[in-house]
Amino acid sequence: MAVTRKHLQIGAGLAAVLLIGITAVSQPPQRGPRGGGDDSLQQPFRGVAADGKLETGLFRIKSTGVTTAPVVSAAEDFLAGLKEAQRDQTIFPVDDSEWRKWDNRHRPKRQGVGFDEMDEQQRGLAFGLLRASLSAKGLKLTQDIMKLNGTLAELTEKYDEYGEWLYWITIMGEPSPTEPWGWQLDGHHLVINYFVLGDQVVMSPVFVGSEPVHATSGKFQGTIILQDEQNKGLQFMQSLNEDQRKQATISEVKAGNDALAQAYEDNLDLDYAGLECANLDEAQTQRLLDLIALYVGNMKEGHAAIKMEEVKQHLDRTYFAWVGSTQEDSVFYYRIHSPVILIEFDHQNRVAPFRSREPSRDHIHAVVRTPNGNDYGKDLLRQHYEQHHNSKTHAQ
């Protein structure tokens, strides 16, 4: 039985949550080493659910008309550029539990081939895969997070724990124009899961963040990330009228970490909370869509447009929740939650190079998930197996 969590309220940095038999704070508990001992990975995959159950029929296998051929070609080139031993450690079955073992922290051992193991040509091919899959904005964000991890190595002098090249790629399945496959990028503050079936793409879960958020010195001085996501989230909250703000606000106190959908939370039970967005005016609706597009827009433009159409179909069932105050320099958490997308943005407590007991604008976590069972493209994969293999569901 999967552990479930119902959101009641968040106050003073603590998420008061009701679990089956236990109570937990909003920050996910510390886990065991990657691939070893994490209880959540022993549970079958279900997906993020509201009211304790999945909503079905939301995702269909269909032609989008947006080609994935460049992604297939780039993945094939990347694999061809690896040595045999590297390929052996990089390729997993498309329905392998390896998808679920990602971790936004820096310590767990990773699978796949690391950028630190690649020569310059192989790195070029790896970035070629990212370039074929992501928008220019998404690629820049990815590279900037890697650079900021290098800045953190400079600040802490822990080069064995942090660094620009401590990121790993795995390929799930065989790159194909018709059969399901995908890839994963996994490392500290940067995780991208990218599932492909024909011309359909599911890019989630995605985790992006950094500490520091802005490099003020060192090799990567001037690098800064997630400022639009921060500022436009605040601007949207400020655009609400007094009654709408009250509905959106879970707590005016932001005193800790509030993100819920991070690593090992594939079966998170999260009820809708905050402001129901059905009654936003036209300008507010556009601001909300622009905010969502900042996250969805890390995909290649054509696939991002397909996802945004899906988001718009469920806009009347979309909720916006807020923790913190709304001053220009406030720290805060916000969540956008609908049947087809879950976005969290969170100012977190400092961890390195020093620890703090209060959240900071210089440590940000952001997560994007596809609720109701389609993270990692699991629901599409299930349908594919049922339609084409006449077999039981392979998804975990």
Helices and strands as residue ranges (DSSP letters): E 5-11, E 14-19, G 39-42, H 69-80, H 84-90, E 91-92, G 97-101, E 113-114, H 120-133, H 136-156, E 167-172, E 181-187, E 190-197, E 200-210, H 227-239, H 242-248, E 249-251, E 275-276, G 277-279, H 282-296, H 301-313, G 315-317, E 319-324, E 332-337, E 342-349, E 359-369, G 375-377, H 378-384, I 385-389
